[in-house]
Amino acid sequence: MAAQGREWQDIAKEKRDAIHDSIPKSWLTAPLPSAEQQRDVTGDYICRYLSRNEINITEKDAVDIVKKTSSGEWTAEDVTRAFCHRASLAHQFVRRQRAEQNSPIEDAKKLDEYFAQYKKPIGPLHGLPVSLKDQFHVKGVETSMGYVGMKTRAKSVMKGWIGTFEGRQGTAREKVFESEMVRELRNLGAVLFCKTSVPHTLMCGETVNNILGYTSNPNNRNLSSGGSSGGEGALISLKGSPVGFGTDIGGSIRIPAAFNGLYGLRPSSGRLPYEGMANSMDGQNTVLSVVGPLSHSAASLRFVTRALLSQEPWLHDPLVHEIPWREEQERQILTMINNTSDRSGQLAFGFLKHDGSVTPHPPVRRAMDLVQETIQQLGHKVMWDPDVAIHVDRSS
């Protein structure tokens, strides 16, 4: 390594070591068996490293956790510590990023102090640990977004994102600036306890970068966790987080959700605040990236989305549409769905099983067939079959 500059490998190792060193020594595990010896590290495998109380806490979904913290049955500190421990194990098992422990624990303690003083929760997400894809800016935590960078020998100038704010030095925003959704989540009482790995440059169906390496699927470590929100997918699959937020432009929430057996919501553009988040494609406005939640519970997606909209994000992010959570419309739809017996509650679905160029793998096709059959059995309607349409178009 030349005196004038640092090699990127050294910069990446320093960052990687800092993440590892932030894990309490009592939470470190022996090296895992190979993927061939231990493919699945979810469920009983990860639980062997946790106490009964930690398992009880971390197996709950976001809705149940907040019921406990909002009633005073559980403290935000105990919940946060449990998820920090499980997230630390997840990081060691499948290489997904985690942040420093001190700040989330202190944040949780402040929530407990508020509850002790006022006998009520600070907001609808009181004491809920929330993980974030490494595009969110959070005070005290660096956003590298998978980029390493290096100092060139010629100019000794840092290129990349480690040690910078989105690749720029001396901005006074490094580890201080926070994204708009981060501010709103804090207002709601959430504890932002960890950030998760992404592929450098994003826009990738798996998660790998030169800092942490490859994020594997915890259900089968020979496979991918998906991308580009693959760190979130792997973490939540291991129940190291009850709910997290990723981003999506071409599948980056949906792919990790599918690969890891989770629920993911890719909202329409302008539904949730993206203001102040890092991205690799600033200026590309043809198809906008959106932010949305992932969880092992569908109810958790509704819960956190509804809470965020209560903050009226359109007042702080000009690209968010002024559309609150519409209770009446939700009730109408649920009532309609429950009346499928007389066809008044029929929903209509279209299925694209084949685009005419790339044939889906048999397990994917089988899964789509099962979904279609289930929808029809519930009394809903499949409007058209693109398989037929594609054949007709080509024949003509």
Backbone torsions as a table, in degrees:
resi	resn	phi	psi	omega
1	MET	NA	127.6	-178.8
2	ALA	-71.3	151.2	-179.1
3	ALA	-64.2	-31.8	-175.4
4	GLN	-73.8	-19.1	-173.3
5	GLY	-149.2	174.4	179.5
6	ARG	-121.5	138.8	177.9
7	GLU	-72.6	149.8	-177.2
8	TRP	-64.0	-30.9	179.7
9	GLN	-62.3	-36.2	179.6
10	ASP	-71.1	-37.7	178.3
11	ILE	-65.0	-43.7	179.8
12	ALA	-64.4	-41.8	-179.4
13	LYS	-64.4	-39.9	179.0
14	GLU	-61.4	-42.9	177.6
15	LYS	-66.0	-44.0	-179.5
16	ARG	-62.4	-42.8	-180.0
17	ASP	-66.6	-36.5	179.5
18	ALA	-63.6	-39.5	177.6
19	ILE	-64.7	-45.3	-179.6
20	HIS	-64.0	-41.4	-176.9
21	ASP	-69.8	-18.0	178.9
22	SER	-78.3	-10.1	177.9
23	ILE	-81.1	126.4	175.8
24	PRO	-54.8	140.0	-175.5
25	LYS	-57.4	-33.3	-178.9
26	SER	-69.2	-13.2	179.6
27	TRP	-98.8	-3.7	179.3
28	LEU	-76.1	142.9	-179.3
29	THR	-114.4	164.2	172.6
30	ALA	-67.3	157.3	177.5
31	PRO	-54.0	139.9	-178.9
32	LEU	-69.0	153.4	167.7
33	PRO	-61.9	165.2	178.3
34	SER	-64.0	162.9	178.6
35	ALA	-62.2	-29.9	178.0
36	GLU	-68.5	-35.0	179.9
37	GLN	-81.4	-33.1	-178.1
38	GLN	-141.9	86.7	-177.1
39	ARG	-71.4	-45.8	-171.9
40	ASP	-102.0	120.8	179.8
41	VAL	-112.9	14.1	176.7
42	THR	-85.9	-177.4	171.5
43	GLY	55.3	-124.9	-174.5
44	ASP	-60.2	-31.6	-175.1
45	TYR	-65.6	-51.2	-178.8
46	ILE	-71.8	-29.2	-177.9
47	CYS	-67.9	-20.7	179.9
48	ARG	-65.0	-18.9	-179.3
49	TYR	-95.8	1.9	-174.0
50	LEU	-115.9	153.4	174.5
51	SER	-77.2	166.5	178.8
52	ARG	-60.7	-40.6	-179.6
53	ASN	-65.8	-40.6	178.5
54	GLU	-64.5	-39.7	177.7
55	ILE	-64.3	-44.9	-179.9
56	ASN	-57.6	-40.8	-179.0
57	ILE	-72.7	-49.8	-170.3
58	THR	-77.3	-14.2	176.8
59	GLU	-82.1	-10.8	-179.6
60	LYS	-81.1	155.5	175.4
61	ASP	-90.9	177.6	-173.4
62	ALA	-60.6	-39.6	-177.7
63	VAL	-63.2	-47.9	-178.6
64	ASP	-68.0	-35.7	178.9
65	ILE	-62.1	-47.2	-177.4
66	VAL	-67.8	-30.8	174.0
67	LYS	-59.1	-41.0	-178.6
68	LYS	-72.5	-45.3	-177.7
69	THR	-72.0	-31.0	-178.6
70	SER	-77.7	-17.6	178.0
71	SER	-96.8	-9.9	-177.7
72	GLY	88.2	1.1	179.1
73	GLU	-67.1	-38.6	174.9
74	TRP	-117.1	147.0	173.0
75	THR	-89.4	150.3	177.5
76	ALA	-62.8	-33.3	-180.0
77	GLU	-65.1	-46.0	179.9
78	ASP	-62.4	-41.3	179.4
79	VAL	-64.3	-44.9	-178.6
80	THR	-64.8	-42.9	178.5
81	ARG	-61.5	-40.4	-179.6
82	ALA	-62.6	-44.6	-179.2
83	PHE	-73.6	-32.5	174.9
84	CYS	-61.6	-40.9	178.5
85	HIS	-64.2	-48.9	-177.6
86	ARG	-66.1	-36.8	177.4
87	ALA	-66.4	-35.0	177.5
88	SER	-65.0	-38.3	175.4
89	LEU	-65.8	-42.1	178.9
90	ALA	-59.1	-41.2	179.0
91	HIS	-60.7	-42.7	-179.3
92	GLN	-69.8	-28.6	-176.7
93	PHE	-81.0	-41.8	-171.2
94	VAL	-132.2	12.8	175.2
95	ARG	60.2	58.5	169.9
96	ARG	-116.0	148.2	-167.4
97	GLN	-75.2	149.2	172.8
98	ARG	-136.1	157.7	-176.7
99	ALA	-103.3	178.2	178.6
100	GLU	-61.1	151.0	-175.9
101	GLN	-86.9	-31.9	-168.9
102	ASN	-57.9	-47.7	-174.4
103	SER	-62.0	-50.2	179.5
104	PRO	-62.5	-35.7	179.0
105	ILE	-65.6	-43.1	178.4
106	GLU	-65.0	-39.4	177.1
107	ASP	-61.2	-41.4	-180.0
108	ALA	-65.7	-40.0	178.6
109	LYS	-61.2	-38.8	178.5
110	LYS	-64.0	-37.4	176.6
111	LEU	-64.4	-40.4	178.6
112	ASP	-65.7	-38.4	177.8
113	GLU	-64.0	-40.2	178.3
114	TYR	-63.1	-44.8	-179.1
115	PHE	-64.4	-40.5	-180.0
116	ALA	-63.4	-34.9	-177.3
117	GLN	-80.8	-42.6	-172.5
118	TYR	-106.6	-6.1	178.2
119	LYS	58.9	33.4	177.4
120	LYS	-155.6	157.4	178.3
121	PRO	-72.4	156.3	-179.5
122	ILE	-77.2	-22.5	179.9
123	GLY	-171.4	177.3	-175.8
124	PRO	-67.3	-11.5	176.1
125	LEU	-113.7	28.2	-174.3
126	HIS	-52.6	117.3	175.1
127	GLY	76.2	11.9	-179.1
128	LEU	-86.4	117.2	174.5
129	PRO	-68.6	133.8	-179.4
130	VAL	-130.7	129.9	176.3
131	SER	-97.4	155.0	-174.7
132	LEU	-135.2	135.6	171.7
133	LYS	-59.0	148.2	-174.9
134	ASP	-76.1	49.0	166.7
135	GLN	-118.2	-15.0	179.3
136	PHE	-81.0	136.0	172.2
137	HIS	-88.9	124.3	-179.4
138	VAL	-128.2	132.7	-178.5
139	LYS	-56.1	131.9	177.3
140	GLY	86.6	-4.9	-177.6
141	VAL	-127.6	131.7	-179.1
142	GLU	-74.4	144.3	172.4
143	THR	-107.2	107.4	-179.3
144	SER	-101.8	-24.3	-179.5
145	MET	52.2	30.9	176.1
146	GLY	84.5	-9.4	179.7
147	TYR	-80.9	137.2	178.0
148	VAL	-95.6	-69.1	-177.8
149	GLY	86.4	170.0	178.5
150	MET	-159.9	160.5	173.0
151	LYS	-88.9	124.5	-179.3
152	THR	-73.1	145.9	-179.6
153	ARG	-67.0	-30.7	-175.7
154	ALA	-71.8	-45.1	-172.9
155	LYS	-116.8	-6.9	-176.2
156	SER	51.3	43.2	179.6
157	VAL	-109.9	132.5	179.4
158	MET	-72.4	128.0	171.4
159	LYS	-118.7	138.7	-173.4
160	GLY	112.0	-166.8	-170.0
161	TRP	-116.8	-19.1	179.9
162	ILE	-65.0	129.0	-179.2
163	GLY	78.8	13.8	-177.4
164	THR	-134.9	178.2	167.0
165	PHE	-109.9	103.7	-179.1
166	GLU	51.9	41.8	175.9
167	GLY	87.9	-0.3	-179.0
168	ARG	-116.6	139.0	179.3
169	GLN	-103.5	155.3	175.5
170	GLY	69.9	29.6	-178.4
171	THR	-90.5	-11.2	-174.4
172	ALA	67.6	10.0	177.3
173	ARG	-105.2	-12.2	-177.3
174	GLU	-56.5	120.1	177.6
175	LYS	58.4	21.6	179.0
176	VAL	-123.8	-46.3	-177.4
177	PHE	-66.7	144.4	176.5
178	GLU	-128.2	143.8	177.5
179	SER	-68.4	156.4	-177.5
180	GLU	-59.7	-43.5	-179.5
181	MET	-65.3	-32.2	176.3
182	VAL	-60.9	-45.7	177.9
183	ARG	-59.2	-44.2	-178.0
184	GLU	-67.8	-40.6	177.7
185	LEU	-62.6	-40.0	176.7
186	ARG	-62.7	-43.9	178.8
187	ASN	-59.0	-31.8	-178.6
188	LEU	-80.8	-8.9	178.5
189	GLY	99.3	6.4	179.4
190	ALA	-72.1	152.9	175.0
191	VAL	-107.8	113.8	-178.0
192	LEU	-88.0	102.6	-165.8
193	PHE	-110.0	-10.8	-175.6
194	CYS	-165.4	148.1	174.8
195	LYS	-116.3	151.2	-170.1
196	THR	-121.8	155.7	-171.2
197	SER	-68.8	150.1	178.0
198	VAL	-135.8	158.8	170.1
199	PRO	-74.2	137.6	178.1
200	HIS	-60.1	138.2	-175.4
201	THR	78.4	-6.2	-177.8
202	LEU	60.7	-154.4	175.9
203	MET	49.0	47.6	-178.3
204	CYS	-144.3	142.4	-177.3
205	GLY	-84.2	6.5	172.5
206	GLU	-143.4	169.8	-172.6
207	THR	-118.6	111.2	178.8
208	VAL	-152.1	136.6	174.3
209	ASN	-148.5	171.4	-174.4
210	ASN	-86.4	8.0	173.8
211	ILE	-96.2	-57.6	-174.9
212	LEU	-102.9	-12.4	-177.6
213	GLY	85.1	-145.1	-171.3
214	TYR	-95.7	129.6	175.6
215	THR	-93.1	109.9	-176.1
216	SER	-88.9	169.4	-179.4
217	ASN	-83.3	121.8	-176.3
218	PRO	-67.9	-18.6	176.6
219	ASN	-78.5	-25.2	176.1
220	ASN	-158.1	101.2	-171.8
221	ARG	-69.3	-4.1	172.1
222	ASN	-80.6	-9.6	-174.1
223	LEU	-114.7	173.5	-176.7
224	SER	-88.2	151.8	173.2
225	SER	-87.8	-0.6	-178.0
226	GLY	85.7	-177.4	-179.5
227	GLY	-167.6	170.2	3.1
228	SER	-88.2	-3.4	176.2
229	SER	-90.9	40.1	-174.9
230	GLY	-70.0	-28.1	175.1
231	GLY	-64.1	-41.8	175.9
232	GLU	-63.3	-44.9	-178.5
233	GLY	-59.4	-45.9	-178.9
234	ALA	-66.8	-44.1	-178.6
235	LEU	-61.5	-48.6	-175.6
236	ILE	-71.8	-31.4	175.3
237	SER	-61.6	-34.7	177.0
238	LEU	-84.5	2.8	-177.7
239	LYS	56.5	34.9	171.7
240	GLY	-83.0	-3.6	174.9
241	SER	-153.0	139.2	178.3
242	PRO	-77.0	-27.9	178.8
243	VAL	-160.9	144.3	179.3
244	GLY	-143.4	169.1	-179.7
245	PHE	-119.9	131.4	174.4
246	GLY	-121.8	-170.7	176.5
247	THR	-130.0	161.6	-173.9
248	ASP	-153.4	132.2	170.5
249	ILE	-127.0	-36.4	-179.8
250	GLY	-135.1	19.4	179.1
251	GLY	132.1	6.9	-169.8
252	SER	-72.0	-13.0	166.3
253	ILE	-98.0	-43.2	-173.4
254	ARG	-67.4	-38.7	-179.0
255	ILE	-66.0	-52.6	177.4
256	PRO	-60.6	-35.6	177.9
257	ALA	-62.1	-45.1	-179.9
258	ALA	-66.4	-45.6	-176.8
259	PHE	-64.6	-31.4	-173.0
260	ASN	-107.5	9.2	176.6
261	GLY	68.5	39.8	-176.1
262	LEU	-116.8	174.5	169.5
263	TYR	-100.7	135.4	177.4
264	GLY	-137.3	144.1	179.3
265	LEU	-118.8	116.6	173.6
266	ARG	-101.2	96.0	-176.1
267	PRO	-68.4	167.0	171.7
268	SER	-67.5	157.4	178.7
269	SER	-59.9	134.1	177.9
270	GLY	84.9	12.9	-179.2
271	ARG	-89.8	-41.6	-180.0
272	LEU	-123.0	153.0	-171.8
273	PRO	-72.3	128.5	177.0
274	TYR	-108.1	-5.6	-175.0
275	GLU	-54.3	130.3	174.6
276	GLY	80.3	11.5	177.3
277	MET	-94.2	150.0	176.9
278	ALA	-75.9	151.2	178.3
279	ASN	-154.1	161.6	-179.5
280	SER	-100.3	-1.1	-175.1
281	MET	-134.0	46.2	176.7
282	ASP	-58.0	133.1	179.9
283	GLY	98.8	-14.0	176.7
284	GLN	-87.4	103.3	-174.5
285	ASN	-112.7	6.3	-178.6
286	THR	-67.3	-49.4	174.5
287	VAL	-127.5	108.8	-173.6
288	LEU	-80.0	141.0	170.3
289	SER	-70.7	147.7	178.4
290	VAL	-127.3	161.1	178.7
291	VAL	-111.0	140.2	-178.5
292	GLY	-158.6	165.8	-174.8
293	PRO	-90.7	156.6	169.9
294	LEU	-129.4	146.9	178.3
295	SER	-163.9	166.7	173.8
296	HIS	-89.2	10.1	179.2
297	SER	-137.9	128.2	177.4
298	ALA	-64.0	-35.6	179.4
299	ALA	-61.3	-31.7	179.8
300	SER	-66.8	-35.7	178.8
301	LEU	-62.9	-46.9	178.1
302	ARG	-60.8	-43.3	-174.9
303	PHE	-60.0	-50.6	-175.8
304	VAL	-76.4	-33.6	178.5
305	THR	-65.4	-45.3	178.0
306	ARG	-60.4	-42.0	179.5
307	ALA	-63.4	-44.2	-179.6
308	LEU	-62.5	-40.4	-179.3
309	LEU	-67.8	-22.5	176.3
310	SER	-67.8	-16.1	178.5
311	GLN	-83.9	0.0	-178.7
312	GLU	50.9	61.0	-174.5
313	PRO	-61.2	-20.7	178.9
314	TRP	-64.7	-15.7	176.8
315	LEU	-80.3	-12.7	-175.1
316	HIS	-122.8	-17.4	176.7
317	ASP	-129.2	110.5	-174.3
318	PRO	-64.9	-14.4	-180.0
319	LEU	-88.9	-4.9	178.8
320	VAL	-87.2	131.2	179.2
321	HIS	-74.1	146.0	-178.3
322	GLU	-80.9	74.4	-179.2
323	ILE	-130.4	105.3	177.0
324	PRO	-74.2	176.5	173.2
325	TRP	-68.0	123.0	-172.3
326	ARG	-97.8	93.3	-175.7
327	GLU	-59.9	-44.7	-175.4
328	GLU	-64.8	-43.5	178.6
329	GLN	-63.7	-37.7	178.2
330	GLU	-62.2	-44.3	178.9
331	ARG	-63.2	-40.4	-179.7
332	GLN	-63.1	-43.3	-179.2
333	ILE	-65.7	-43.9	179.8
334	LEU	-63.4	-40.0	177.1
335	THR	-64.0	-42.3	-179.7
336	MET	-63.8	-43.6	-179.0
337	ILE	-62.5	-34.5	-178.9
338	ASN	-75.8	-3.6	-179.2
339	ASN	-112.5	37.4	-177.1
340	THR	-71.2	-16.0	-177.0
341	SER	-62.4	-32.9	179.1
342	ASP	-104.2	15.7	177.2
343	ARG	69.0	-2.9	178.5
344	SER	-71.5	-19.3	-179.2
345	GLY	-105.0	19.0	-179.4
346	GLN	-69.5	132.9	168.6
347	LEU	-101.0	157.1	-179.0
348	ALA	-114.9	132.9	-178.3
349	PHE	-126.2	141.0	171.4
350	GLY	-112.9	139.2	-178.3
351	PHE	-118.4	128.1	173.0
352	LEU	-106.7	94.7	-177.4
353	LYS	-89.0	-14.5	-175.8
354	HIS	-160.0	131.7	-179.3
355	ASP	-94.0	7.1	179.4
356	GLY	86.6	-5.7	-178.9
357	SER	-123.4	-46.2	-175.5
358	VAL	-117.0	120.5	-179.6
359	THR	-83.4	126.5	177.7
360	PRO	-63.1	150.1	175.2
361	HIS	-62.1	151.1	-177.9
362	PRO	-52.7	-41.3	178.9
363	PRO	-63.8	-33.9	179.0
364	VAL	-69.0	-45.1	178.5
365	ARG	-62.0	-41.2	179.1
366	ARG	-62.9	-40.8	179.1
367	ALA	-63.0	-41.3	178.6
368	MET	-65.8	-38.6	177.3
369	ASP	-62.8	-40.5	179.1
370	LEU	-63.8	-41.1	178.5
371	VAL	-63.1	-45.7	-179.9
372	GLN	-61.3	-44.5	179.8
373	GLU	-63.0	-40.3	-179.6
374	THR	-65.1	-42.8	178.5
375	ILE	-60.3	-43.1	179.7
376	GLN	-68.1	-38.0	177.9
377	GLN	-64.7	-29.1	178.4
378	LEU	-80.2	-1.2	175.5
379	GLY	96.3	7.5	179.4
380	HIS	-92.6	174.7	-170.1
381	LYS	-117.6	134.4	169.9
382	VAL	-96.0	114.1	-169.1
383	MET	-72.8	-38.9	-174.4
384	TRP	-156.8	158.0	-179.9
385	ASP	-117.1	104.1	-177.4
386	PRO	-59.0	-22.2	177.3
387	ASP	-56.4	-43.2	-179.8
388	VAL	-69.6	-43.5	-178.2
389	ALA	-59.8	-43.3	-179.4
390	ILE	-64.4	-40.9	179.5
391	HIS	-63.7	-42.2	-179.9
392	VAL	-65.2	-44.3	-178.7
393	ASP	-59.6	-42.3	-177.8
394	ARG	-73.1	-31.8	179.0
395	SER	-68.5	-35.5	-177.9
396	SER	-78.8	NA	NA
